[in-house]
Amino acid sequence: MKNRGNIIFLVIIIVATLVVVGGSFTMASFKSKLLPIVFGSGIAVLAIVQLVRETTRKDPPAKVVTDEDEEEMSEEEGAIDWRGFQKSAIWVLAFVGVTYLVSMLVAIPLFVLFYMKHLGTGWRTSIISAAATTAAIYIVFEMVLNVELYRGLVMRF
């Protein structure tokens, strides 16, 4: 049986992003509606692709569990790994905090650099990826779309 929780979660994400994108079209300023439309549309497309994958995948054949196998199984196998959620939440909160205090253009390379290092990537690859990501975001938003990214509390003074 397919995981109903994943399917329900994906449907909620699709509906929420479509509501945000639809509401963005009513905004008067082009700058105000650009970001929600671009990111909301991207998120909706990715969620639709994942929903299609979830609903069309074939389930593996059921495994027969013997009494011996049942004894070997630990109670922790089906448990949720809350430490993984906590680590992800810390990364997201750190990114938001640095963005709020300093700026997007400082938070993005720091986040990419340290997250890639956390995953075990070498320094050279991490630095190149951080620089390329920051440059791409700066070029697309600041230069091409002429949208000023958030400057942070420190950069305003």
GROMACS elastic network, one bead per residue, 0.5 to 0.9 nm:
[ bonds ]
;  ai    aj funct       b0    kb
    1     4     6  0.82891   500
    1    59     6  0.65962   500
    2     5     6  0.88460   500
    2     6     6  0.85564   500
    2     7     6  0.83534   500
    2    54     6  0.72563   500
    2    55     6  0.71783   500
    2    57     6  0.82242   500
    2    58     6  0.84468   500
    2    59     6  0.69801   500
    3     6     6  0.56241   500
    3     7     6  0.67227   500
    3     8     6  0.89814   500
    3    54     6  0.79670   500
    4     7     6  0.50915   500
    4     8     6  0.60996   500
    4     9     6  0.84775   500
    5     8     6  0.52434   500
    5     9     6  0.60604   500
    5    10     6  0.85703   500
    6     9     6  0.51044   500
    6    10     6  0.60999   500
    6    11     6  0.86244   500
    6    51     6  0.82453   500
    6    54     6  0.77923   500
    7    10     6  0.51667   500
    7    11     6  0.62363   500
    7    12     6  0.86903   500
    7    50     6  0.89270   500
    7    51     6  0.63215   500
    7    54     6  0.69549   500
    7    55     6  0.76640   500
    8    11     6  0.51530   500
    8    12     6  0.62563   500
    8    13     6  0.87105   500
    9    12     6  0.51389   500
    9    13     6  0.62719   500
    9    14     6  0.87108   500
   10    13     6  0.50321   500
   10    14     6  0.61454   500
   10    15     6  0.86171   500
   10    47     6  0.58917   500
   10    48     6  0.75487   500
   10    50     6  0.76707   500
   10    51     6  0.62128   500
   11    14     6  0.50826   500
   11    15     6  0.61485   500
   11    16     6  0.85179   500
   11    47     6  0.79139   500
   11    48     6  0.81838   500
   11    51     6  0.76352   500
   12    15     6  0.52189   500
   12    16     6  0.60240   500
   12    17     6  0.85436   500
   13    16     6  0.51541   500
   13    17     6  0.60581   500
   13    18     6  0.84640   500
   13    43     6  0.81578   500
   13    44     6  0.72173   500
   13    47     6  0.69699   500
   14    17     6  0.53411   500
   14    18     6  0.60989   500
   14    19     6  0.85880   500
   14    43     6  0.77601   500
   14    44     6  0.51153   500
   14    45     6  0.81695   500
   14    47     6  0.61959   500
   14    48     6  0.69417   500
   15    18     6  0.51958   500
   15    19     6  0.61757   500
   15    20     6  0.87089   500
   15    44     6  0.81875   500
   16    19     6  0.51411   500
   16    20     6  0.62943   500
   16    21     6  0.86869   500
   16    40     6  0.88902   500
   16    44     6  0.86932   500
   17    21     6  0.60518   500
   17    22     6  0.84061   500
   17    36     6  0.86971   500
   17    39     6  0.88194   500
   17    40     6  0.51862   500
   17    41     6  0.71638   500
   17    43     6  0.70327   500
   17    44     6  0.59109   500
   18    21     6  0.50111   500
   18    22     6  0.58893   500
   18    23     6  0.83568   500
   18    40     6  0.70350   500
   18    41     6  0.74229   500
   18    44     6  0.68604   500
   19    22     6  0.50817   500
   19    23     6  0.59920   500
   19    24     6  0.84756   500
   20    23     6  0.50923   500
   20    24     6  0.60808   500
   20    25     6  0.89481   500
   20    36     6  0.68342   500
   20    37     6  0.77519   500
   20    40     6  0.68491   500
   21    24     6  0.50254   500
   21    25     6  0.67487   500
   21    33     6  0.83192   500
   21    36     6  0.60591   500
   21    38     6  0.83373   500
   21    39     6  0.87279   500
   21    40     6  0.57936   500
   21    41     6  0.68033   500
   22    25     6  0.55661   500
   22    26     6  0.74471   500
   22    37     6  0.81294   500
   23    26     6  0.55801   500
   23    27     6  0.73430   500
   23    33     6  0.87082   500
   24    27     6  0.54598   500
   24    28     6  0.89374   500
   24    32     6  0.77433   500
   24    34     6  0.79286   500
   24    35     6  0.89143   500
   24    36     6  0.64329   500
   24    37     6  0.64338   500
   25    28     6  0.80937   500
   25    33     6  0.64335   500
   25    34     6  0.89751   500
   25    37     6  0.78424   500
   26    33     6  0.81428   500
   27    30     6  0.76204   500
   27    32     6  0.66871   500
   27    33     6  0.59912   500
   28    31     6  0.88690   500
   28    32     6  0.75554   500
   28    33     6  0.78631   500
   29    32     6  0.52065   500
   29    33     6  0.65875   500
   29    34     6  0.87280   500
   30    33     6  0.54421   500
   30    34     6  0.60079   500
   31    34     6  0.54003   500
   31    35     6  0.74289   500
   31   145     6  0.85616   500
   31   146     6  0.84652   500
   31   147     6  0.64592   500
   32    35     6  0.69199   500
   32    36     6  0.79173   500
   33    36     6  0.57779   500
   33    37     6  0.61284   500
   33    38     6  0.86277   500
   34    37     6  0.53349   500
   34    38     6  0.60944   500
   34    39     6  0.85879   500
   34   145     6  0.89679   500
   34   147     6  0.89337   500
   35    38     6  0.52839   500
   35    39     6  0.60476   500
   35    40     6  0.79548   500
   36    39     6  0.54181   500
   36    40     6  0.53072   500
   36    41     6  0.78775   500
   37    40     6  0.52085   500
   37    41     6  0.57308   500
   37    42     6  0.83477   500
   38    41     6  0.54268   500
   38    42     6  0.62777   500
   38    43     6  0.87491   500
   39    42     6  0.50385   500
   39    43     6  0.60791   500
   39    44     6  0.84879   500
   40    43     6  0.51315   500
   40    44     6  0.60380   500
   40    45     6  0.85715   500
   41    44     6  0.50736   500
   41    45     6  0.61387   500
   41    46     6  0.86206   500
   42    45     6  0.52086   500
   42    46     6  0.62209   500
   42    47     6  0.85585   500
   43    46     6  0.51668   500
   43    47     6  0.60339   500
   43    48     6  0.85346   500
   44    47     6  0.50848   500
   44    48     6  0.60869   500
   44    49     6  0.86112   500
   45    48     6  0.51132   500
   45    49     6  0.62197   500
   45    50     6  0.86631   500
   46    49     6  0.51028   500
   46    50     6  0.62142   500
   46    51     6  0.85508   500
   47    50     6  0.50613   500
   47    51     6  0.60038   500
   47    52     6  0.85980   500
   48    52     6  0.61904   500
   48    53     6  0.85864   500
   49    52     6  0.52082   500
   49    53     6  0.62888   500
   49    54     6  0.86791   500
   50    54     6  0.60405   500
   50    55     6  0.85979   500
   51    54     6  0.50143   500
   51    55     6  0.61508   500
   51    56     6  0.85190   500
   52    55     6  0.52685   500
   52    56     6  0.60163   500
   52    57     6  0.84036   500
   53    56     6  0.53397   500
   53    57     6  0.58765   500
   54    57     6  0.57054   500
   54    58     6  0.88923   500
   55    58     6  0.84981   500
   59    62     6  0.83577   500
   60    63     6  0.85492   500
   65    68     6  0.80433   500
   65    69     6  0.58763   500
   65    70     6  0.64743   500
   66    69     6  0.51830   500
   66    70     6  0.62233   500
   66    71     6  0.87652   500
   67    70     6  0.50672   500
   67    71     6  0.63475   500
   67    72     6  0.88236   500
   68    71     6  0.52644   500
   68    72     6  0.64773   500
   68    73     6  0.89338   500
   69    72     6  0.51208   500
   69    73     6  0.63398   500
   70    73     6  0.52879   500
   70    74     6  0.83863   500
   71    74     6  0.77236   500
   73    76     6  0.84054   500
   73    77     6  0.72255   500
   74    77     6  0.58314   500
   74    78     6  0.85244   500
   75    78     6  0.67540   500
   75    79     6  0.73542   500
   76    80     6  0.82232   500
   77    80     6  0.84503   500
   79    82     6  0.87856   500
   80    83     6  0.87821   500
   80    84     6  0.88929   500
   81    84     6  0.56424   500
   81    85     6  0.70725   500
   82    85     6  0.50893   500
   82    86     6  0.61931   500
   82    87     6  0.86680   500
   83    87     6  0.61190   500
   83    88     6  0.85926   500
   84    87     6  0.51811   500
   84    88     6  0.62691   500
   84    89     6  0.85820   500
   85    88     6  0.51704   500
   85    89     6  0.60725   500
   85    90     6  0.85980   500
   86    89     6  0.50181   500
   86    90     6  0.61331   500
   86    91     6  0.86991   500
   87    90     6  0.51375   500
   87    91     6  0.63757   500
   87    92     6  0.87828   500
   88    91     6  0.51613   500
   88    92     6  0.62706   500
   88    93     6  0.85909   500
   89    92     6  0.51331   500
   89    93     6  0.59865   500
   89    94     6  0.83878   500
   90    93     6  0.51266   500
   90    94     6  0.59291   500
   90    95     6  0.84977   500
   91    94     6  0.51485   500
   91    95     6  0.62039   500
   91    96     6  0.86942   500
   91   111     6  0.80808   500
   91   115     6  0.80869   500
   92    95     6  0.51160   500
   92    96     6  0.62115   500
   92    97     6  0.85329   500
   93    96     6  0.50599   500
   93    97     6  0.59342   500
   93    98     6  0.85256   500
   94    97     6  0.50247   500
   94    98     6  0.60879   500
   94    99     6  0.84062   500
   94   107     6  0.89599   500
   94   111     6  0.84037   500
   95    98     6  0.53115   500
   95    99     6  0.60504   500
   95   100     6  0.85337   500
   95   104     6  0.89717   500
   95   107     6  0.61685   500
   95   108     6  0.77354   500
   95   110     6  0.84955   500
   95   111     6  0.63705   500
   96    99     6  0.50418   500
   96   100     6  0.60473   500
   96   101     6  0.86038   500
   96   104     6  0.89694   500
   96   107     6  0.80951   500
   97   100     6  0.50923   500
   97   101     6  0.61411   500
   97   102     6  0.84045   500
   97   107     6  0.87048   500
   98   101     6  0.51438   500
   98   102     6  0.56456   500
   98   103     6  0.68760   500
   98   104     6  0.79758   500
   98   106     6  0.78126   500
   98   107     6  0.55588   500
   98   110     6  0.89630   500
   98   152     6  0.82629   500
   99   102     6  0.54692   500
   99   105     6  0.80937   500
   99   106     6  0.73090   500
   99   107     6  0.52587   500
   99   108     6  0.80845   500
   99   150     6  0.76515   500
   99   151     6  0.79368   500
   99   152     6  0.61893   500
   99   153     6  0.89165   500
  100   103     6  0.62713   500
  100   104     6  0.79666   500
  100   107     6  0.89173   500
  100   150     6  0.79893   500
  100   151     6  0.80503   500
  100   153     6  0.64698   500
  100   154     6  0.87857   500
  101   151     6  0.84711   500
  101   154     6  0.58879   500
  101   155     6  0.82051   500
  102   105     6  0.84323   500
  102   106     6  0.66339   500
  102   107     6  0.72966   500
  102   150     6  0.88962   500
  102   151     6  0.65992   500
  102   153     6  0.60176   500
  102   154     6  0.53320   500
  102   155     6  0.61315   500
  102   156     6  0.89872   500
  103   106     6  0.54052   500
  103   107     6  0.61142   500
  103   108     6  0.86092   500
  103   149     6  0.78849   500
  103   150     6  0.57760   500
  103   153     6  0.76872   500
  103   154     6  0.80149   500
  103   155     6  0.71079   500
  104   107     6  0.50238   500
  104   108     6  0.58991   500
  104   109     6  0.88239   500
  104   149     6  0.64477   500
  104   150     6  0.58024   500
  104   151     6  0.64912   500
  104   152     6  0.74232   500
  105   108     6  0.57245   500
  105   109     6  0.71022   500
  105   134     6  0.66211   500
  105   137     6  0.84471   500
  105   138     6  0.75183   500
  105   149     6  0.76991   500
  105   150     6  0.82446   500
  105   151     6  0.77843   500
  106   109     6  0.60208   500
  106   110     6  0.64365   500
  106   111     6  0.87056   500
  106   134     6  0.85350   500
  107   110     6  0.52075   500
  107   111     6  0.58841   500
  107   112     6  0.85149   500
  108   111     6  0.52021   500
  108   112     6  0.61365   500
  108   113     6  0.84586   500
  108   130     6  0.73621   500
  108   133     6  0.77038   500
  108   134     6  0.62712   500
  109   112     6  0.51562   500
  109   113     6  0.58536   500
  109   114     6  0.84227   500
  109   127     6  0.81744   500
  109   129     6  0.82970   500
  109   131     6  0.63395   500
  109   132     6  0.87767   500
  109   133     6  0.72091   500
  109   134     6  0.58895   500
  110   113     6  0.51820   500
  110   114     6  0.60150   500
  110   115     6  0.82162   500
  110   130     6  0.73042   500
  111   114     6  0.54561   500
  111   115     6  0.57604   500
  111   116     6  0.82691   500
  111   130     6  0.80057   500
  112   115     6  0.52853   500
  112   116     6  0.59564   500
  112   117     6  0.84593   500
  112   126     6  0.71664   500
  112   127     6  0.83591   500
  112   129     6  0.71718   500
  112   130     6  0.51811   500
  112   131     6  0.88653   500
  112   133     6  0.79991   500
  113   116     6  0.54419   500
  113   117     6  0.62453   500
  113   118     6  0.86562   500
  113   123     6  0.81341   500
  113   125     6  0.88532   500
  113   126     6  0.50527   500
  113   127     6  0.59301   500
  113   128     6  0.86938   500
  113   129     6  0.73836   500
  113   130     6  0.54079   500
  113   131     6  0.87335   500
  114   118     6  0.59846   500
  114   119     6  0.86035   500
  114   126     6  0.77792   500
  115   119     6  0.63050   500
  115   120     6  0.87825   500
  115   121     6  0.89294   500
  115   126     6  0.85555   500
  116   119     6  0.50415   500
  116   120     6  0.64554   500
  116   121     6  0.54605   500
  116   122     6  0.80494   500
  116   123     6  0.86645   500
  116   125     6  0.84768   500
  116   126     6  0.57532   500
  116   129     6  0.86992   500
  116   130     6  0.89001   500
  117   120     6  0.50361   500
  117   121     6  0.50839   500
  117   122     6  0.65957   500
  117   123     6  0.69516   500
  117   126     6  0.65630   500
  118   121     6  0.74535   500
  121   124     6  0.84267   500
  121   125     6  0.66685   500
  121   126     6  0.63563   500
  122   125     6  0.55419   500
  122   126     6  0.61440   500
  122   127     6  0.86462   500
  123   126     6  0.50685   500
  123   127     6  0.60053   500
  123   128     6  0.85100   500
  124   127     6  0.53013   500
  124   128     6  0.61783   500
  124   129     6  0.85476   500
  125   128     6  0.51913   500
  125   129     6  0.60075   500
  125   130     6  0.84883   500
  126   129     6  0.51629   500
  126   130     6  0.60441   500
  126   131     6  0.85620   500
  127   130     6  0.51165   500
  127   131     6  0.61059   500
  127   132     6  0.84981   500
  128   131     6  0.51956   500
  128   132     6  0.60072   500
  128   133     6  0.84813   500
  129   132     6  0.51097   500
  129   133     6  0.59615   500
  129   134     6  0.84488   500
  130   133     6  0.52623   500
  130   134     6  0.61271   500
  130   135     6  0.85204   500
  131   134     6  0.52199   500
  131   135     6  0.60107   500
  131   136     6  0.85205   500
  132   135     6  0.51024   500
  132   136     6  0.60338   500
  132   137     6  0.85803   500
  133   136     6  0.51838   500
  133   137     6  0.62103   500
  133   138     6  0.85462   500
  134   137     6  0.52202   500
  134   138     6  0.60362   500
  134   139     6  0.85210   500
  135   138     6  0.50774   500
  135   139     6  0.59916   500
  135   140     6  0.84707   500
  136   139     6  0.51984   500
  136   140     6  0.60288   500
  136   141     6  0.84429   500
  137   140     6  0.52478   500
  137   141     6  0.59051   500
  137   142     6  0.77604   500
  138   141     6  0.54878   500
  138   142     6  0.52216   500
  138   143     6  0.68217   500
  138   144     6  0.87953   500
  138   149     6  0.83508   500
  139   142     6  0.57179   500
  139   144     6  0.61557   500
  139   145     6  0.84262   500
  140   143     6  0.60240   500
  140   144     6  0.50791   500
  140   145     6  0.61697   500
  140   146     6  0.82804   500
  140   147     6  0.87925   500
  141   144     6  0.59436   500
  141   146     6  0.59770   500
  141   147     6  0.52674   500
  141   148     6  0.71202   500
  141   149     6  0.73417   500
  142   145     6  0.60930   500
  142   147     6  0.50940   500
  142   148     6  0.56438   500
  142   149     6  0.69977   500
  143   146     6  0.52408   500
  143   147     6  0.77007   500
  144   147     6  0.82194   500
  145   148     6  0.88894   500
  148   151     6  0.81562   500
  151   154     6  0.79427   500
  151   155     6  0.57637   500
  151   156     6  0.67210   500
  152   155     6  0.55635   500
  152   156     6  0.65890   500
  153   156     6  0.55327   500
  153   157     6  0.73282   500
  154   157     6  0.59260   500
